[in-house]
Each structure stands twice: as structure tokens, then as C-alpha cells.
């Protein structure tokens, strides 16, 4: 990795910043063409088969159907563990649901794997759908 190539931790920070800023193209530009997003890992209403969203087209569809409709998304990272080309971030994601009546609070571990060339090849979110907390606003 050269000095100009971001670490995977930096890519994770850029990913969260792009989501927070509602920068769809900036977020998608962080991923390699063969990347996978599993958020959460395994079967869920977002991914009934539990195979993850594979490739940029599927990741863009995930953004459009899960991220874009929200009113806002914020991240509170409490711990971050960098190991080689992977980082595991522990924290909370807060999403104000479309319409603004509720906030979804998700505690989890969010992992990113980089390719060493400045792209994310995997974003995997460890959180339990059943533990999602809905707060009335």
C-alpha cells in the first residue's frame, strides 16, 4: 500500500461519511466491482436469501431501497480494530425512518475488507434484526 492509498479504516470512515452525507455515487465509488455488502449477515428482510448484495449493481439497489429512503443515518463508533486489510468497528447506527416518526437503533460490529488498492471488497454487518430498537420521535 502506498502513502496515497487509503487504509481500510480510512475507507470505512469514508463509507460512513458518504452515507451520512447522502452521497450515493461517492459511497458506491468506494467499492470494487466484485464487492459484497451483507447488512446484516444472513437472511433478513433486506436480503431474504442471506447471500449478501454482490457486485455494484446489487450494492446500488441496496442503497436505493435501504439507505436512501431514510431521513438520516448517523454512526457512533466506540471501538475500531484494524488488522491487515480488514477493520472491525463496534458501535451504533441510528436511522431516522422515512417519514420521521421513528428512529431505528442498531448495535453491532461492522467489518470492512479492503483490496490493498483503495477499494472495499466486503462490508459485513453483524447485528441481530430482532434486536433492532425502534424509538418513537
Buried (B, 14 or more C-beta within 10 A) or exposed (E): EEEEBBBBBBBBBBBBEBBEEEEBEBBBEBBBEEBBBBBBBEEBEBBEEEEBBBBBEBBBEBBEEBBEEBBEBEBEBEEBEBEEBBBBBBBBBBBBBEEEEBBBBBBBBBBBBBBEEBBBBBBBBBBEEEEBEEEEE
